[in-house]
Amino acid sequence: MATEIAEYVYGLDNVQDIEADGDSIFKITLTGDSWYHAEDKDKLIYCKAVNQTITAICQKYKAIKDTERANVYYYDEYGVLLAEPSETSYTLESNILH
């Protein structure tokens, strides 16, 4: 599972690093320039796509149930939290903070 997630995430242009905290919590470090120059709509689309893919991989390997989601947190290279999982119900969208 870790290999498949790493291959996917590192295939994205703006990812510097990914760390896992258990089977369903992930911290992705993005290059700040690409994030800060994007429009909020694009940030939402990006996060939802990454969240969907990571959740699907976790479900595929039975790390989480089919009704659960992976929780992905996005940071810039200085450690600023950019986006976090939505707290409202089971959704794969993120709350954009910056």
Biopython code that builds the backbone (N, CA, C, O; Angstrom):
import numpy as np
from Bio.PDB.StructureBuilder import StructureBuilder

atoms = [
    (1, "MET", "N", (0.819, -1.184, 0.000)),
    (1, "MET", "CA", (0.000, 0.000, 0.000)),
    (1, "MET", "C", (0.870, 1.258, 0.000)),
    (1, "MET", "O", (0.628, 2.187, -0.770)),
    (2, "ALA", "N", (1.879, 1.281, 0.865)),
    (2, "ALA", "CA", (2.736, 2.460, 0.970)),
    (2, "ALA", "C", (3.424, 2.761, -0.356)),
    (2, "ALA", "O", (3.564, 3.922, -0.740)),
    (3, "THR", "N", (3.849, 1.721, -1.048)),
    (3, "THR", "CA", (4.522, 1.911, -2.335)),
    (3, "THR", "C", (3.569, 2.516, -3.357)),
    (3, "THR", "O", (3.939, 3.432, -4.092)),
    (4, "GLU", "N", (2.355, 2.010, -3.404)),
    (4, "GLU", "CA", (1.375, 2.521, -4.372)),
    (4, "GLU", "C", (1.016, 3.981, -4.083)),
    (4, "GLU", "O", (0.891, 4.787, -5.005)),
    (5, "ILE", "N", (0.852, 4.314, -2.812)),
    (5, "ILE", "CA", (0.557, 5.706, -2.451)),
    (5, "ILE", "C", (1.730, 6.599, -2.799)),
    (5, "ILE", "O", (1.542, 7.673, -3.369)),
    (6, "ALA", "N", (2.931, 6.172, -2.468)),
    (6, "ALA", "CA", (4.128, 6.974, -2.768)),
    (6, "ALA", "C", (4.286, 7.188, -4.272)),
    (6, "ALA", "O", (4.591, 8.298, -4.710)),
    (7, "GLU", "N", (4.082, 6.144, -5.057)),
    (7, "GLU", "CA", (4.197, 6.281, -6.511)),
    (7, "GLU", "C", (3.190, 7.296, -7.046)),
    (7, "GLU", "O", (3.519, 8.115, -7.904)),
    (8, "TYR", "N", (1.972, 7.238, -6.538)),
    (8, "TYR", "CA", (0.955, 8.188, -6.987)),
    (8, "TYR", "C", (1.325, 9.611, -6.579)),
    (8, "TYR", "O", (1.354, 10.512, -7.418)),
    (9, "VAL", "N", (1.604, 9.811, -5.310)),
    (9, "VAL", "CA", (1.845, 11.160, -4.794)),
    (9, "VAL", "C", (3.101, 11.781, -5.386)),
    (9, "VAL", "O", (3.093, 12.952, -5.767)),
    (10, "TYR", "N", (4.176, 11.013, -5.465)),
    (10, "TYR", "CA", (5.411, 11.568, -6.015)),
    (10, "TYR", "C", (5.329, 11.769, -7.530)),
    (10, "TYR", "O", (6.200, 12.407, -8.121)),
    (11, "GLY", "N", (4.301, 11.233, -8.146)),
    (11, "GLY", "CA", (4.057, 11.487, -9.557)),
    (11, "GLY", "C", (3.417, 12.846, -9.806)),
    (11, "GLY", "O", (3.361, 13.310, -10.945)),
    (12, "LEU", "N", (2.937, 13.478, -8.753)),
    (12, "LEU", "CA", (2.361, 14.816, -8.858)),
    (12, "LEU", "C", (3.496, 15.839, -8.863)),
    (12, "LEU", "O", (4.487, 15.679, -8.151)),
    (13, "ASP", "N", (3.347, 16.874, -9.657)),
    (13, "ASP", "CA", (4.429, 17.841, -9.848)),
    (13, "ASP", "C", (4.808, 18.629, -8.606)),
    (13, "ASP", "O", (5.985, 18.936, -8.418)),
    (14, "ASN", "N", (3.867, 18.960, -7.770)),
    (14, "ASN", "CA", (4.135, 19.893, -6.694)),
    (14, "ASN", "C", (4.342, 19.269, -5.322)),
    (14, "ASN", "O", (4.311, 19.989, -4.324)),
    (15, "VAL", "N", (4.549, 17.976, -5.232)),
    (15, "VAL", "CA", (4.722, 17.303, -3.949)),
    (15, "VAL", "C", (6.202, 17.162, -3.624)),
    (15, "VAL", "O", (6.996, 16.685, -4.435)),
    (16, "GLN", "N", (6.551, 17.593, -2.410)),
    (16, "GLN", "CA", (7.924, 17.433, -1.936)),
    (16, "GLN", "C", (8.081, 16.182, -1.089)),
    (16, "GLN", "O", (9.111, 15.511, -1.151)),
    (17, "ASP", "N", (7.043, 15.860, -0.283)),
    (17, "ASP", "CA", (7.176, 14.744, 0.651)),
    (17, "ASP", "C", (5.789, 14.257, 1.071)),
    (17, "ASP", "O", (4.803, 14.988, 0.987)),
    (18, "ILE", "N", (5.741, 13.014, 1.521)),
    (18, "ILE", "CA", (4.529, 12.470, 2.132)),
    (18, "ILE", "C", (4.956, 11.651, 3.335)),
    (18, "ILE", "O", (5.937, 10.910, 3.278)),
    (19, "GLU", "N", (4.216, 11.788, 4.421)),
    (19, "GLU", "CA", (4.449, 11.012, 5.633)),
    (19, "GLU", "C", (3.132, 10.381, 6.045)),
    (19, "GLU", "O", (2.072, 10.993, 5.913)),
    (20, "ALA", "N", (3.203, 9.156, 6.545)),
    (20, "ALA", "CA", (2.007, 8.468, 7.027)),
    (20, "ALA", "C", (2.050, 8.387, 8.543)),
    (20, "ALA", "O", (3.103, 8.169, 9.141)),
    (21, "ASP", "N", (0.893, 8.565, 9.148)),
    (21, "ASP", "CA", (0.734, 8.396, 10.593)),
    (21, "ASP", "C", (-0.340, 7.331, 10.764)),
    (21, "ASP", "O", (-1.516, 7.649, 10.945)),
    (22, "GLY", "N", (0.059, 6.094, 10.709)),
    (22, "GLY", "CA", (-0.894, 4.994, 10.731)),
    (22, "GLY", "C", (-1.339, 4.657, 9.319)),
    (22, "GLY", "O", (-0.657, 4.973, 8.344)),
    (23, "ASP", "N", (-2.496, 4.006, 9.225)),
    (23, "ASP", "CA", (-2.993, 3.552, 7.927)),
    (23, "ASP", "C", (-3.926, 4.540, 7.230)),
    (23, "ASP", "O", (-4.278, 4.338, 6.068)),
    (24, "SER", "N", (-4.329, 5.603, 7.920)),
    (24, "SER", "CA", (-5.325, 6.465, 7.286)),
    (24, "SER", "C", (-5.064, 7.963, 7.455)),
    (24, "SER", "O", (-5.910, 8.774, 7.079)),
    (25, "ILE", "N", (-3.931, 8.341, 8.003)),
    (25, "ILE", "CA", (-3.607, 9.760, 8.173)),
    (25, "ILE", "C", (-2.314, 10.051, 7.416)),
    (25, "ILE", "O", (-1.295, 9.392, 7.622)),
    (26, "PHE", "N", (-2.374, 11.047, 6.542)),
    (26, "PHE", "CA", (-1.228, 11.373, 5.697)),
    (26, "PHE", "C", (-0.949, 12.868, 5.734)),
    (26, "PHE", "O", (-1.866, 13.689, 5.766)),
    (27, "LYS", "N", (0.325, 13.200, 5.728)),
    (27, "LYS", "CA", (0.780, 14.586, 5.680)),
    (27, "LYS", "C", (1.539, 14.758, 4.371)),
    (27, "LYS", "O", (2.561, 14.109, 4.149)),
    (28, "ILE", "N", (1.042, 15.628, 3.515)),
    (28, "ILE", "CA", (1.684, 15.883, 2.226)),
    (28, "ILE", "C", (2.271, 17.287, 2.255)),
    (28, "ILE", "O", (1.584, 18.254, 2.584)),
    (29, "THR", "N", (3.547, 17.387, 1.908)),
    (29, "THR", "CA", (4.206, 18.682, 1.830)),
    (29, "THR", "C", (4.267, 19.106, 0.365)),
    (29, "THR", "O", (4.796, 18.391, -0.486)),
    (30, "LEU", "N", (3.711, 20.287, 0.093)),
    (30, "LEU", "CA", (3.645, 20.823, -1.265)),
    (30, "LEU", "C", (4.622, 21.986, -1.420)),
    (30, "LEU", "O", (4.999, 22.635, -0.444)),
    (31, "THR", "N", (5.015, 22.231, -2.646)),
    (31, "THR", "CA", (5.791, 23.435, -2.911)),
    (31, "THR", "C", (4.839, 24.620, -2.795)),
    (31, "THR", "O", (3.760, 24.620, -3.386)),
    (32, "GLY", "N", (5.244, 25.619, -2.036)),
    (32, "GLY", "CA", (4.379, 26.755, -1.748)),
    (32, "GLY", "C", (3.976, 27.545, -2.964)),
    (32, "GLY", "O", (2.829, 27.981, -3.062)),
    (33, "ASP", "N", (4.894, 27.744, -3.900)),
    (33, "ASP", "CA", (4.588, 28.565, -5.068)),
    (33, "ASP", "C", (3.398, 28.025, -5.844)),
    (33, "ASP", "O", (2.503, 28.781, -6.222)),
    (34, "SER", "N", (3.388, 26.739, -6.078)),
    (34, "SER", "CA", (2.291, 26.169, -6.863)),
    (34, "SER", "C", (0.963, 26.312, -6.124)),
    (34, "SER", "O", (-0.070, 26.559, -6.747)),
    (35, "TRP", "N", (0.982, 26.160, -4.829)),
    (35, "TRP", "CA", (-0.247, 26.253, -4.036)),
    (35, "TRP", "C", (-0.733, 27.692, -3.940)),
    (35, "TRP", "O", (-1.901, 27.981, -4.201)),
    (36, "TYR", "N", (0.159, 28.579, -3.568)),
    (36, "TYR", "CA", (-0.233, 29.964, -3.320)),
    (36, "TYR", "C", (-0.647, 30.707, -4.589)),
    (36, "TYR", "O", (-1.361, 31.707, -4.508)),
    (37, "HIS", "N", (-0.217, 30.244, -5.738)),
    (37, "HIS", "CA", (-0.610, 30.894, -6.987)),
    (37, "HIS", "C", (-1.888, 30.310, -7.592)),
    (37, "HIS", "O", (-2.407, 30.836, -8.576)),
    (38, "ALA", "N", (-2.386, 29.237, -7.010)),
    (38, "ALA", "CA", (-3.607, 28.605, -7.526)),
    (38, "ALA", "C", (-4.849, 29.292, -6.966)),
    (38, "ALA", "O", (-4.816, 29.868, -5.879)),
    (39, "GLU", "N", (-5.928, 29.225, -7.710)),
    (39, "GLU", "CA", (-7.206, 29.750, -7.237)),
    (39, "GLU", "C", (-7.842, 28.744, -6.283)),
    (39, "GLU", "O", (-7.557, 27.549, -6.360)),
    (40, "ASP", "N", (-8.702, 29.221, -5.384)),
    (40, "ASP", "CA", (-9.333, 28.345, -4.392)),
    (40, "ASP", "C", (-10.073, 27.185, -5.046)),
    (40, "ASP", "O", (-10.038, 26.063, -4.539)),
    (41, "LYS", "N", (-10.737, 27.443, -6.157)),
    (41, "LYS", "CA", (-11.467, 26.396, -6.873)),
    (41, "LYS", "C", (-10.502, 25.277, -7.287)),
    (41, "LYS", "O", (-10.826, 24.096, -7.158)),
    (42, "ASP", "N", (-9.334, 25.648, -7.777)),
    (42, "ASP", "CA", (-8.347, 24.656, -8.199)),
    (42, "ASP", "C", (-7.770, 23.891, -7.012)),
    (42, "ASP", "O", (-7.479, 22.700, -7.117)),
    (43, "LYS", "N", (-7.608, 24.575, -5.889)),
    (43, "LYS", "CA", (-7.123, 23.911, -4.672)),
    (43, "LYS", "C", (-8.121, 22.854, -4.215)),
    (43, "LYS", "O", (-7.735, 21.746, -3.842)),
    (44, "LEU", "N", (-9.412, 23.203, -4.245)),
    (44, "LEU", "CA", (-10.457, 22.254, -3.851)),
    (44, "LEU", "C", (-10.469, 21.028, -4.755)),
    (44, "LEU", "O", (-10.563, 19.896, -4.280)),
    (45, "ILE", "N", (-10.373, 21.260, -6.048)),
    (45, "ILE", "CA", (-10.368, 20.160, -7.022)),
    (45, "ILE", "C", (-9.143, 19.272, -6.812)),
    (45, "ILE", "O", (-9.251, 18.046, -6.821)),
    (46, "TYR", "N", (-7.982, 19.892, -6.624)),
    (46, "TYR", "CA", (-6.736, 19.153, -6.415)),
    (46, "TYR", "C", (-6.839, 18.264, -5.171)),
    (46, "TYR", "O", (-6.558, 17.067, -5.229)),
    (47, "CYS", "N", (-7.242, 18.863, -4.050)),
    (47, "CYS", "CA", (-7.325, 18.106, -2.802)),
    (47, "CYS", "C", (-8.322, 16.957, -2.905)),
    (47, "CYS", "O", (-8.048, 15.848, -2.446)),
    (48, "LYS", "N", (-9.470, 17.222, -3.506)),
    (48, "LYS", "CA", (-10.481, 16.168, -3.620)),
    (48, "LYS", "C", (-9.968, 15.007, -4.457)),
    (48, "LYS", "O", (-10.217, 13.848, -4.122)),
    (49, "ALA", "N", (-9.259, 15.297, -5.536)),
    (49, "ALA", "CA", (-8.712, 14.233, -6.387)),
    (49, "ALA", "C", (-7.665, 13.412, -5.634)),
    (49, "ALA", "O", (-7.665, 12.184, -5.713)),
    (50, "VAL", "N", (-6.784, 14.079, -4.914)),
    (50, "VAL", "CA", (-5.756, 13.364, -4.144)),
    (50, "VAL", "C", (-6.407, 12.564, -3.021)),
    (50, "VAL", "O", (-6.054, 11.408, -2.789)),
    (51, "ASN", "N", (-7.356, 13.180, -2.327)),
    (51, "ASN", "CA", (-8.055, 12.482, -1.244)),
    (51, "ASN", "C", (-8.777, 11.233, -1.752)),
    (51, "ASN", "O", (-8.743, 10.188, -1.102)),
    (52, "GLN", "N", (-9.426, 11.338, -2.906)),
    (52, "GLN", "CA", (-10.142, 10.193, -3.478)),
    (52, "GLN", "C", (-9.173, 9.063, -3.806)),
    (52, "GLN", "O", (-9.445, 7.900, -3.509)),
    (53, "THR", "N", (-8.058, 9.400, -4.411)),
    (53, "THR", "CA", (-7.111, 8.369, -4.820)),
    (53, "THR", "C", (-6.476, 7.690, -3.612)),
    (53, "THR", "O", (-6.387, 6.463, -3.571)),
    (54, "ILE", "N", (-6.037, 8.466, -2.638)),
    (54, "ILE", "CA", (-5.422, 7.875, -1.447)),
    (54, "ILE", "C", (-6.442, 7.039, -0.675)),
    (54, "ILE", "O", (-6.112, 5.963, -0.177)),
    (55, "THR", "N", (-7.673, 7.526, -0.574)),
    (55, "THR", "CA", (-8.722, 6.752, 0.100)),
    (55, "THR", "C", (-8.973, 5.434, -0.629)),
    (55, "THR", "O", (-9.101, 4.390, 0.009)),
    (56, "ALA", "N", (-9.043, 5.474, -1.942)),
    (56, "ALA", "CA", (-9.275, 4.250, -2.723)),
    (56, "ALA", "C", (-8.144, 3.241, -2.523)),
    (56, "ALA", "O", (-8.397, 2.042, -2.408)),
    (57, "ILE", "N", (-6.920, 3.712, -2.480)),
    (57, "ILE", "CA", (-5.780, 2.807, -2.262)),
    (57, "ILE", "C", (-5.862, 2.186, -0.863)),
    (57, "ILE", "O", (-5.652, 0.983, -0.707)),
    (58, "CYS", "N", (-6.163, 2.990, 0.142)),
    (58, "CYS", "CA", (-6.295, 2.472, 1.508)),
    (58, "CYS", "C", (-7.421, 1.445, 1.608)),
    (58, "CYS", "O", (-7.278, 0.426, 2.283)),
    (59, "GLN", "N", (-8.540, 1.713, 0.936)),
    (59, "GLN", "CA", (-9.656, 0.770, 0.939)),
    (59, "GLN", "C", (-9.292, -0.512, 0.199)),
    (59, "GLN", "O", (-9.677, -1.605, 0.615)),
    (60, "LYS", "N", (-8.562, -0.380, -0.877)),
    (60, "LYS", "CA", (-8.143, -1.538, -1.670)),
    (60, "LYS", "C", (-7.322, -2.515, -0.832)),
    (60, "LYS", "O", (-7.469, -3.730, -0.963)),
    (61, "TYR", "N", (-6.464, -1.983, 0.023)),
    (61, "TYR", "CA", (-5.603, -2.814, 0.861)),
    (61, "TYR", "C", (-6.225, -3.107, 2.231)),
    (61, "TYR", "O", (-5.564, -3.646, 3.118)),
    (62, "LYS", "N", (-7.500, -2.745, 2.392)),
    (62, "LYS", "CA", (-8.265, -2.992, 3.616)),
    (62, "LYS", "C", (-7.638, -2.324, 4.848)),
    (62, "LYS", "O", (-7.802, -2.803, 5.970)),
    (63, "ALA", "N", (-6.920, -1.220, 4.629)),
    (63, "ALA", "CA", (-6.376, -0.450, 5.744)),
    (63, "ALA", "C", (-7.486, 0.334, 6.430)),
    (63, "ALA", "O", (-7.412, 0.636, 7.621)),
    (64, "ILE", "N", (-8.519, 0.659, 5.650)),
    (64, "ILE", "CA", (-9.716, 1.306, 6.179)),
    (64, "ILE", "C", (-10.932, 0.622, 5.556)),
    (64, "ILE", "O", (-10.830, -0.028, 4.515)),
    (65, "LYS", "N", (-12.073, 0.778, 6.206)),
    (65, "LYS", "CA", (-13.309, 0.197, 5.681)),
    (65, "LYS", "C", (-13.767, 0.966, 4.450)),
    (65, "LYS", "O", (-13.340, 2.095, 4.211)),
    (66, "ASP", "N", (-14.635, 0.340, 3.679)),
    (66, "ASP", "CA", (-15.172, 0.985, 2.477)),
    (66, "ASP", "C", (-15.997, 2.229, 2.795)),
    (66, "ASP", "O", (-16.231, 3.056, 1.914)),
    (67, "THR", "N", (-16.435, 2.369, 4.028)),
    (67, "THR", "CA", (-17.222, 3.531, 4.435)),
    (67, "THR", "C", (-16.366, 4.610, 5.097)),
    (67, "THR", "O", (-16.887, 5.649, 5.505)),
    (68, "GLU", "N", (-15.064, 4.374, 5.206)),
    (68, "GLU", "CA", (-14.156, 5.337, 5.832)),
    (68, "GLU", "C", (-13.343, 6.073, 4.776)),
    (68, "GLU", "O", (-13.332, 5.689, 3.606)),
    (69, "ARG", "N", (-12.676, 7.115, 5.192)),
    (69, "ARG", "CA", (-11.829, 7.887, 4.287)),
    (69, "ARG", "C", (-10.435, 8.031, 4.878)),
    (69, "ARG", "O", (-10.241, 7.911, 6.088)),
    (70, "ALA", "N", (-9.490, 8.284, 4.026)),
    (70, "ALA", "CA", (-8.155, 8.647, 4.479)),
    (70, "ALA", "C", (-8.183, 10.135, 4.816)),
    (70, "ALA", "O", (-8.856, 10.916, 4.143)),
    (71, "ASN", "N", (-7.465, 10.515, 5.836)),
    (71, "ASN", "CA", (-7.390, 11.914, 6.242)),
    (71, "ASN", "C", (-6.057, 12.475, 5.775)),
    (71, "ASN", "O", (-4.993, 12.070, 6.242)),
    (72, "VAL", "N", (-6.143, 13.420, 4.840)),
    (72, "VAL", "CA", (-4.943, 13.985, 4.232)),
    (72, "VAL", "C", (-4.819, 15.453, 4.649)),
    (72, "VAL", "O", (-5.749, 16.245, 4.494)),
    (73, "TYR", "N", (-3.661, 15.781, 5.174)),
    (73, "TYR", "CA", (-3.339, 17.145, 5.579)),
    (73, "TYR", "C", (-2.270, 17.667, 4.628)),
    (73, "TYR", "O", (-1.312, 16.962, 4.309)),
    (74, "TYR", "N", (-2.439, 18.891, 4.183)),
    (74, "TYR", "CA", (-1.520, 19.498, 3.216)),
    (74, "TYR", "C", (-0.757, 20.636, 3.886)),
    (74, "TYR", "O", (-1.356, 21.501, 4.526)),
    (75, "TYR", "N", (0.563, 20.633, 3.737)),
    (75, "TYR", "CA", (1.432, 21.645, 4.336)),
    (75, "TYR", "C", (2.328, 22.238, 3.256)),
    (75, "TYR", "O", (2.572, 21.614, 2.224)),
    (76, "ASP", "N", (2.815, 23.456, 3.508)),
    (76, "ASP", "CA", (3.846, 23.988, 2.620)),
    (76, "ASP", "C", (5.210, 23.605, 3.194)),
    (76, "ASP", "O", (5.293, 22.997, 4.262)),
    (77, "GLU", "N", (6.265, 23.960, 2.485)),
    (77, "GLU", "CA", (7.602, 23.532, 2.903)),
    (77, "GLU", "C", (8.072, 24.179, 4.201)),
    (77, "GLU", "O", (9.108, 23.793, 4.743)),
    (78, "TYR", "N", (7.324, 25.159, 4.706)),
    (78, "TYR", "CA", (7.670, 25.817, 5.972)),
    (78, "TYR", "C", (6.835, 25.286, 7.130)),
    (78, "TYR", "O", (6.947, 25.773, 8.255)),
    (79, "GLY", "N", (6.004, 24.295, 6.858)),
    (79, "GLY", "CA", (5.192, 23.682, 7.897)),
    (79, "GLY", "C", (3.850, 24.335, 8.131)),
    (79, "GLY", "O", (3.173, 24.007, 9.105)),
    (80, "VAL", "N", (3.442, 25.251, 7.268)),
    (80, "VAL", "CA", (2.139, 25.907, 7.392)),
    (80, "VAL", "C", (1.059, 24.965, 6.865)),
    (80, "VAL", "O", (1.147, 24.468, 5.743)),
    (81, "LEU", "N", (0.043, 24.729, 7.688)),
    (81, "LEU", "CA", (-1.079, 23.876, 7.277)),
    (81, "LEU", "C", (-1.909, 24.610, 6.232)),
    (81, "LEU", "O", (-2.451, 25.684, 6.497)),
    (82, "LEU", "N", (-2.004, 24.025, 5.045)),
    (82, "LEU", "CA", (-2.709, 24.647, 3.924)),
    (82, "LEU", "C", (-4.144, 24.164, 3.799)),
    (82, "LEU", "O", (-5.044, 24.947, 3.495)),
    (83, "ALA", "N", (-4.357, 22.884, 4.030)),
    (83, "ALA", "CA", (-5.694, 22.290, 3.901)),
    (83, "ALA", "C", (-5.770, 21.075, 4.806)),
    (83, "ALA", "O", (-4.773, 20.393, 5.046)),
    (84, "GLU", "N", (-6.971, 20.818, 5.303)),
    (84, "GLU", "CA", (-7.182, 19.693, 6.206)),
    (84, "GLU", "C", (-8.493, 19.006, 5.840)),
    (84, "GLU", "O", (-9.318, 19.580, 5.128)),
    (85, "PRO", "N", (-8.690, 17.775, 6.326)),
    (85, "PRO", "CA", (-9.937, 17.069, 6.005)),
    (85, "PRO", "C", (-11.153, 17.838, 6.507)),
    (85, "PRO", "O", (-11.113, 18.465, 7.566)),
    (86, "SER", "N", (-12.214, 17.783, 5.746)),
    (86, "SER", "CA", (-13.464, 18.400, 6.145)),
    (86, "SER", "C", (-14.023, 17.653, 7.347)),
    (86, "SER", "O", (-13.982, 16.423, 7.400)),
    (87, "GLU", "N", (-14.536, 18.393, 8.293)),
    (87, "GLU", "CA", (-15.092, 17.784, 9.508)),
    (87, "GLU", "C", (-16.561, 17.409, 9.320)),
    (87, "GLU", "O", (-17.144, 16.732, 10.167)),
    (88, "THR", "N", (-17.152, 17.843, 8.227)),
    (88, "THR", "CA", (-18.577, 17.624, 8.029)),
    (88, "THR", "C", (-18.843, 16.319, 7.297)),
    (88, "THR", "O", (-18.586, 16.199, 6.099)),
    (89, "SER", "N", (-19.345, 15.374, 8.008)),
    (89, "SER", "CA", (-19.752, 14.068, 7.478)),
    (89, "SER", "C", (-18.654, 13.379, 6.679)),
    (89, "SER", "O", (-17.481, 13.746, 6.748)),
    (90, "TYR", "N", (-19.060, 12.394, 5.938)),
    (90, "TYR", "CA", (-18.130, 11.633, 5.112)),
    (90, "TYR", "C", (-18.018, 12.311, 3.754)),
    (90, "TYR", "O", (-18.826, 12.079, 2.854)),
    (91, "THR", "N", (-17.019, 13.139, 3.630)),
    (91, "THR", "CA", (-16.787, 13.818, 2.369)),
    (91, "THR", "C", (-15.300, 13.754, 2.066)),
    (91, "THR", "O", (-14.484, 13.687, 2.985)),
    (92, "LEU", "N", (-14.948, 13.774, 0.824)),
    (92, "LEU", "CA", (-13.543, 13.719, 0.442)),
    (92, "LEU", "C", (-12.999, 15.109, 0.127)),
    (92, "LEU", "O", (-11.893, 15.245, -0.396)),
    (93, "GLU", "N", (-13.767, 16.119, 0.443)),
    (93, "GLU", "CA", (-13.308, 17.480, 0.232)),
    (93, "GLU", "C", (-12.453, 17.920, 1.424)),
    (93, "GLU", "O", (-12.526, 17.348, 2.512)),
    (94, "SER", "N", (-11.659, 18.929, 1.190)),
    (94, "SER", "CA", (-10.804, 19.484, 2.232)),
    (94, "SER", "C", (-11.239, 20.908, 2.568)),
    (94, "SER", "O", (-11.841, 21.603, 1.750)),
    (95, "ASN", "N", (-10.923, 21.314, 3.773)),
    (95, "ASN", "CA", (-11.074, 22.715, 4.150)),
    (95, "ASN", "C", (-9.791, 23.428, 3.740)),
    (95, "ASN", "O", (-8.705, 23.071, 4.196)),
    (96, "ILE", "N", (-9.915, 24.425, 2.889)),
    (96, "ILE", "CA", (-8.758, 25.185, 2.441)),
    (96, "ILE", "C", (-8.495, 26.278, 3.472)),
    (96, "ILE", "O", (-9.377, 27.088, 3.759)),
    (97, "LEU", "N", (-7.299, 26.303, 4.022)),
    (97, "LEU", "CA", (-6.970, 27.275, 5.055)),
    (97, "LEU", "C", (-6.149, 28.434, 4.522)),
    (97, "LEU", "O", (-6.249, 29.549, 5.035)),
    (98, "HIS", "N", (-5.349, 28.193, 3.511)),
    (98, "HIS", "CA", (-4.507, 29.250, 2.911)),
    (98, "HIS", "C", (-4.537, 29.117, 1.404)),
    (98, "HIS", "O", (-3.899, 29.902, 0.702)),
]
sb = StructureBuilder()
sb.init_structure("model")
sb.init_model(0)
sb.init_chain("A")
sb.init_seg("    ")
for serial, (resi, resn, name, xyz) in enumerate(atoms, 1):
    if name == "N":
        sb.init_residue(resn, " ", resi, " ")
    sb.init_atom(name, np.array(xyz, "f"), 0.0, 1.0, " ", f" {name:<3s}", serial, name[0])
structure = sb.get_structure()
